[in-house]
Amino acid sequence: MANKRMFKKAASAVGDAVCEEIMINYYNTPDIDKSLVEKSLSKVISATEEAVCDANRYFGKGAKAFGSIEEYSKAKKAYFKELFSKIQKELSAKLEEAIKDFNAAIPAEVKAQNKAAANA
């Protein structure tokens, strides 16, 4: 990611897109397990909000804690690279878990119809 702002926008956009697809199916799929869908929707929302909040962290050391400004810049860059990599992995894992819950909510007949339509 280019910076925190871009990361936050991307995380929110992914979460919004997943929520939108879940809600489309929530209202348009007959006999869907609504409690599982609500649970998965809640997981998506909390995962994206957690990712956005975690992105607000800052590097806790000042330039004076290092021997030179180059060392400080290098340490700060490494810290944020590791932080955002961790946040992105956690977000992906939580979204996958929510999608698995959502897929469990879809009735078997609808899944069979979707597979037939995809293979046609």
TIDO-578005 format. One record per residue: x, y, z of N, C-alpha, C, O, CB in turn. Coordinates in steps of 0.001 Angstrom, whole numbers, plus 524288, in hexadecimal, padded with zeros to 5 digits. Glycine has a CB too. Example, Ala and Ser with C-alpha at 12.3 -4.5 7.8 and 13.67 -1.06 7.14 Angstrom:
REM residues 2
833867E9C681E788300C7EE6C81E78833907F31C81E788379C7F3098211182C2C7EE8782356 832327F73681BA8835667FBDC81BE4832648001E81EBE834618047281F67837047FDAA8165D 
REM end
This chain:
REM residues 120
8033B7FB658000080000800008000080369804DC80000807C3804DF8020C7FC527FFFD804AF 80161808DD7FDB98043E80DC37FD498048C810938028E808AF81294803F9801AC8114A7F935 80040810BF80571800338134680A867FB808116980DA47F86780E4480BBC8002081942809F0 7FAF781354812687F6B28119E815C87F15E812CA813707EDD480F8A813A07F7258142F81B13 7F0D48175D811477EBCA818F380F1E7EA118153D80AC47E589813A580A897EC1581E9280D0C 7EDB5813E68075B7EC6E8105C8030F7EB1680AE98051A7E78E808558031B7F1018100B7FF2E 7EDF1809348091B7ECD98041B80B647E765803FE80DCC7E4788003F80D137F0F7802BD80F84 7E6108081E810A97E0E8808618131E7DC908085E80F077D89A805B880FAF7E07C80D478168C 7DD4D80B4C80ADA7D96580B75806B77D8D080623804237D47480476802FD7DAD580F91802A5 7DD2D80378803377DD087FE54800BC7DA5D7FA57804477D7227F7448027A7E2967FC7F7FF5E 7DBB17FA62809497D9447F6B580CF57D3647F7AE80D567D0507F3FD80D6B7DBCF7F72D8126A 7D1DE7FC9280D917CC4C7FDDF80DC97C9807FC4F808C77C51A7FA60808F87CB91803B580EC8 7CBF97FD1E804597C98D7FBB77FF5B7C8C17F5D47FEE67C4B17F40E7FD097CCE57FDAD7FACE 7CC987F2D5800967CC0D7ED218006D7C7A87EB65804087C4647E833802897D13A7EA6E801FD 7C7917ED7B808BF7C36B7EC2680C6D7BE0B7EDAD80A687BA4D7EAB480AF27C4687EEC58119D 7BDA97F2438081B7B8AE7F405805EE7B6D47F0828017E7B2307EF4F8011B7B9267F99C80401 7BA6B7EEE07FE2D7B9037EB807F9C37B7197E62D7FBA87B3497E4127F99D7BDB67EACF7F615 7B9C27E4087FF8E7B81D7DEFB801AB7B2C37DF848044B7AF607DC2F803917BC387DCDF8059D 7B2007E3A68074F7ACF27E48A809DA7A8927E528805DD7A4427E32B8069E7AD347E96080D55 7A9B27E7E2801B07A5C37E8B17FD9D7A4167E3847FB2B79F6E7E29A7FA657A7DE7EC5D7F962 7A7D37E0297F9F67A6837DB0E7F7AA7A37B7D7AE7FB8779FDB7D4E77FA057AB807D82F7F5EC 7A4F37D7EC800747A2207D4EB8046979C7B7D6D1804CB798DD7D3AA805177A4DD7D55A809C8 79BBF7DBEE804C8796747DE108054A793197DCEF8007D78E667DC07800F6796B47E3EF80636 7957F7DCFE7FBE37928A7DB9F7F725790697D6177F7A278BDD7D5197F66E796077DC1E7F22F 793AF7D2887F961791F37CD227FA0178E3E7CC7D7FE9D78AC47C92B7FE7D7969F7C9927FAB0 78EF37CF958029978B857CF618072C785DD7D06F80595782447CDCB8076078D4E7D35E80B58 785217D44B8023977FD67D5C2800B877DC17D2CD7FBFD779047D2AE7FB2F77FA87DB747FFA2 7811B7D06E7F8DB77F527CE087F3FF77FA97C81A7F3D277DFD7C5C27EFF87825D7D02A7EFA1 781B87C5A47F7C37822A7BFF17F7CA77E007BDB67FB5D77DE37BEE580005787B27BE2A7F991 77A8D7BA777F930776807B82A7FC80778D17B4138003577C957B1687FEDC772347B5AF7F91D 776977B39D804C57780B7AFB9808B977DAE7B02F80A9877FFC7AC4D80C427772D7AA5980695 77FE67B4CA80A5B7853B7B59180C55785067B5F4812487814A7B81281473787CC7BA97809E7 788F17B3F6814DC7893C7B43081A8C78AC87B9C281C2378F5C7BB3881BF978D3C7B01181CB9 786F37BCB781DA3787C87C24581EA978B477C3428235F78E1F7C7228237C7829B7C4F181F77 78B1D7BFDF8273378E707C0B282BCF7943A7BFFC82A6E797877C2E782C5B78CE07BCE28303B 795797BC288272079AE57BB7B8256C79CB57BFFB822047A1397C19B8224E79B827B65E82279 799357C1FA81ED079A937C66881B7C79BAC7CB3281ED579F6E7CE0981DDD7962A7C79081789 7986E7CC16822BB799417D0888263D79E627CFF1829397A1277D3C682A1A794AB7D10E82A18 79FA07CB2A82AC27A4887CA2782D837A9327CB51829F37ACFD7CDC482B9A7A4BD7C46C82F72 7A8E17C98F8251C7AD3C7CA858217A7ADB07D051820287B2047D25781F9E7AC847C75081C6D 7A95D7D2F381FA37A9647D88F81E9D7ABE97DB828232D7AEEA7DF2C8225F7A3C67DA8E81DA8 7AAAC7D9E5827DD7AD007DC4382C7A7B2E47DB6782C967B5D57DEE982E107AA837DA0D8316B 7B49C7D6C882B097BA377D5A582ADC7BD037D917826DE7C14E7DB02827E37BB1F7CFDF82990 7BA997D9DE8225D7BCFD7DD2081E527BD8C7E2BA8203B7C1AB7E52081FA07B9BE7DCF681943 7B9717E4C7822817B98E7EA288245E7BD9D7EAD9828AB7C0967EEA18289D7B42B7EBC982659 7BDC27E73C82C607C1917E7BE830A07C7267E70C82EA77CAB77E99E8309A7C06B7E3BE834EB 7C7F57E3A082AD67CD397E2CD828B57CF327E7B0825EB7D3BA7E92B8268C7CD417DE21824ED 7CBD87EA2C822DE7CD947EED4820147CE7A7F360823D57D23A7F652823387C9947F05C81BE9 7CB1B7F3F3827A87CBD77F82582B7C7D0C07F74882EB87D3887FAFD82FFE7C7147F88C82F15 7D1CC7F267830097D6857F133833007DB697F26982FC27DF427F471831CE7D6847EB6A834B3 7DB3A7F12A82AB97DFB47F2498274E7E0997F828826DC7E50E7F9F3827007DED77EFE9821D6 7DC717FB1B826547DCF0800CE825F17DF108031582B0D7E2618069082AFA7D7988035182499 7DD2A8012082F6D7DF168030D8347D7E4C98018F835607E7D3804B0837667DBB7800E7838F4 7E63E7FCD3833E27EBB17FB2B834897EF647FE5B831297F3FB7FEEC832797EC447F56683339 7ED798006C82CE47F0C58038F829687F226808D582BCA7F58F80B8E829C67EE0B8046182430 7EF8F80A538300D7F09E80F5B832907F54C80F42836387F67881332838B87EBE88111683589 7F7F180AEB836947FC8280A9D83A02800E680E0F837F38011080F65833557FE65804EE83A87 8045E80F6E83B64808C7812A9839C380DD48104583BCB80DCB80D0383F55808288185A83BC0 81213811E983989817448101383B10818A0812B68402F818CF817838406B81B7C81142836BF 8199480FC38443D81A19811D68497A81F558143384AE7820028160984F4B818FA80DC284D1F 8230581435847578282781656848A18293481B2C845588277381B97840E382C7881236847C4 82C0C81EC08479882D8482374844C2832D0822D68422A8358E81EFA8430382D928282384868 83432826A283F088392B8267783C3B83DD58269583FF084207824A483E9C8398382B018386F 83D23828D3844848417B829328483E842F7823E284A8B8473D8234584CA98401082CF284CA3 83F7E8201884A248409781ADF84C3884451817CF848BC8462A813A184A3B83B88817D784CE1 8456B819DE8441C848CE817398406084DBC81A7783F8184DF081F1B840BF845EA8164683B24 851B4817DE83D53856A581A7A83C618566A81E8D8381F8591D822868385D85AA98169583B0B 8533081D9383438852C28214982FE784D2A8214D82DD784A0A81DE182F23856AC81FEA82B79 84BFA8251F82AAF846B88258582868845B082109824918413881F6A823D78460A82AD68259C 849D981F11822238494481AB581E7B84797815BD8215A84440812D281F8084E6A819C281B83 849FB814D6825EE848868104782913842DB810C082AE783FEE80CEF82ADC84C3980FB182DD4 8415E8156782C7C83BFF8166082E268382E81558829B48343C812B282A7583B6581BFF8301E 8394F8176582522835D8816AB820A683563810ED81F288312C80F0681DD8837CD819D381BFD 839C680E3A81F62839CE808AC81E038369080584821F183381802248206683F7A8069481DD1 8373B8069C826FD8344E803D582B0782E7B8051482AB282B3B8019982B60836678053C83076 82D27809ED829AD827AC80B818294282514808E982494820AA8070C824F58273A81177828D1 827D3808C98202A825BE8064F81B78824E88007681C5B820E97FE5181AC38297080733816D2 828A87FDE481EE18282C7F84B820048239B7F73F823B3820CA7F3678230D82D457F63082269 822E17FAA48278A81E957FA0B82B44819547FA488287B815FD7F6EA8294881EDD7FE4882F83 818997FE3C8253A813967FED182290812BD7FA9581E7880E517F8E881D9E8133D8042882005 816DC7F8DD81BF7816507F4A281829814687EFAC81AE2810E17ED06818F881B907F39C81553 816BF7EE7781F4F815257E9DC8224580F9E7EA808246A80C867E6D382445818FB7E8D5826BF 80E5E7EF2382664809397F03182897804F57EF7C82485801247ECB982579809037F5B182AD3 8058E7F1EE820078016F7F19D81C1A801137EC3C819A57FCDB7EA9B81804802517F5A3817E9 805647E97C8195B805447E419817808021F7E0B881B477FEF77DD7E819A080ADF7E1EC816DE 802FA7E17882049800277DE898244E7FA527DFD6824247F7087DC5582454802687DFBB829C6 7F9157E4D3823CB7F3957E671823A37F0E07E42481ED77EC737E24A81F327F3237EC7882399 7F37F7E44281A6D7F1307E23C815A17F03C7DC55815FC7EC317DA71814327F4BA7E378810F7 7F3DB7D9748183B7F32C7D3CE818E07EEA57D29D81C8C7EB807CF2181B7F7F8367D14C81AF2 7EE4F7D580820DA7EA0E7D4B28248D7E4C77D5F8822197E0F57D329822E47EAE67D8068296B 7E4987DA2F81F237DFB77DBAA81C837DE147D771818A87D9827D5F58187D7E0557E0F4819AD 7E1B47D5898159C7E07C7D16E811D27DE817CC87814857DAB77CA29812BF7E54A7D02480E87 7E0FD7CAFD818BC7DF637C64B81B8F7D9DE7C6E781DD37D6B37C34C81D8E7E34D7C51481FF2 7D8C77CB6E820057D3A47CC54822537CF647CCA081E287CB0C7CABF81EFE7D3AD7D1568258B 7D09E7CEF7819B27CCCE7CF278156E7CBC27C9BC813457C74A7C8748120D7CEB87D2C181111 7CFC97C68A812C67CF057C12C810F37CB947BE1D814B37C83B7BB1A813027D4477BE6A8104A 7CC5D7BEDA819BC7C9237BC3E81DA87C3717BDFA81D317BFE07BAC481D857CB387BD6282331 7C29F7C30081C707BD4A7C50981BDB7BABB7C2F0816EA7B6127C1C0816E97BD547CB0881BC0 7BDB97C27A812C17BB8A7C07380DDB7BA367BAAB80E627B65C7B8E180C217BF677C14680950 7BD537B7BC811517BC107B23C812487B6EB7B1CA8153D7B3AF7AE74814027C07E7AF888155E 7B6297B526819247B1337B52F81BFE7ACB37B689818587A8847B42C8189B7B1697B91682090 7AD957BA4E814FD7A9817BBDA811517A8367B76480D917A3A27B66380C807AB327C0B780E3F 7AC307B4BA80B937AB3C7B059808007A8447ABF080AA27A54D7A926808147B05F7AE4A805DC 7A9097AB4880FB87A6267A74A8129B7A0617A8BE8131579D137A554813D47A8897A6858180C 79F2D7ADB5812AA799C47AF7A81330796907AEA480E3A791C27AEAB80E6A799AC7B52F814A6 7992B7ADEA809D3796677AD49804DE794547A7B480479797387A3FE8057779A0C7AE9380027 78F5B7A70E8030A78D207A1D28028B78FCF79E9D7FE41791E87A0C87FA837874D7A2358016B 78FB5799757FEDA79252795EC7FB2E78FF47964F7F5B1792C3795D67F1D0791FA790437FD29 78ADB797287F558788577978F7F02A78A6D79C3F7ED2778B6179BF17E87378258797FF7F0BC 78B1C7A0887EFE378D127A54C7ED64792C07A4897EBB4794507A6527E78678C9A7AA087F125 795CE7A1E27EEF679B3D7A0C57ED8579B7979D6F7E89679EB579E5C7E52779E1879DFF7F208 79805799897E843797E17961E7E3AA796507993B7DED079886798677DA9F7940B791857E48B 7929379CC37DF4E790F87A0077DAEA795697A3937D9397963F7A4557D48D78C277A3487DC5A 798417A5BD7DCEE79CAD7A9277DB947A0FB7A62D7D8C67A3547A8317D51879EE47ABB97E07B 7A20C7A1557DA827A61079E2C7D7E77A45E79CCC7D25F7A78C79CE87CEC47A730799267DB0A 79F6A79B827D1AF79D7179A367CC7879DC679EEE7C8EB79F2C79E697C459797C97983B7CCC1 79C877A3807CAEC79CC57A8427C7C37A2627A9A07C6677A3747AB847C21D79A2F7ACD27CAA2 7A5F67A8B27CA027AB727A9DD7C8FE7ADC67A6277C5047B12C7A7B27C1FB7AE8F7A9A37CE02 7AC047A1487C4F97AE1D79D6E7C1487ABAB79DD37BBE07ADBB79BA97B81C7AD4E797FE7C363 7A75E7A0837BB7C7A4AC7A0FB7B66B7A7287A4F57B2E57A5567A5C87AE8679F087A2647B737 
REM end
